[in-house]
Amino acid sequence: MSTQMLEQEITALKQRVEAIEKQVINQPRGGWEAIAGKARDDDLFEEAMKLGAEWRTRANPEGR
């Protein structure tokens, strides 16, 4: 690959990164607040919490 082609690729990558950064930076914050507590009345919530705790215990046995 020539130097000119590499420079073009780098320029294109920089532009893509800038576009992605603009999307991420401009996203509203606090999205978790809109969904916090939504699972409170879900019948499967407690089961999901129990299964998650069991998985974490198996995945990290020395942490307990």
N, C-alpha and C positions, 0 to 999 in steps of 0.2 A: 504494500500500500504506500503510495507516495505521500510526501509531506503535505502537499496541497489537499489530498483526500482526507488525511488525518485532521487537518485544520478544519475542513468542512464538517467532518463528523463531530468534532469537539464543539464547533459553533452550534450545530443542530442539537446536540445534547444539552448545551447550556440553555438554549431557548426552551427545550422541553422541561428542564428543571425549573426554570423561571416560571413557566406556565403552571406547573404543579404547585410550586410554592405559593403563587397567587391564589390558587384554589384553596389550599389548606389554610393560609393566613386569613382569608376572607370568610371562612366558615364561622357561623355564630358559635359562641361558647355557651356552656351551660345546658347543653342538650340533655344531659343526664337528668336535669331537674324536671324536664317534661315527662320523663318515663319513670321517675322514682316513685315507688309505691304501686305501680300498675299491676304487679303480680300478687299484691296483697290478698286478693280474693280468689286467686287461681287455685283450684284444687290440686294441681300438680306442683305448686311452688315448694311446699315442704318436702315433697319427694325429691325434687331437683336439688334442694339444699342438702338433703341427706346423702344423695348419690355423689354430689360434688365433694362433700367432706370425706366420704369414704375413698374417693379417687385420690384426693390430696394426701390422705394418710398412706395409701399404698405407694404413691409416687414419691413421697418424701418420708420414709420411715424414720430416718435419723433426726428429723426435725421435731419430733414429739417427745 
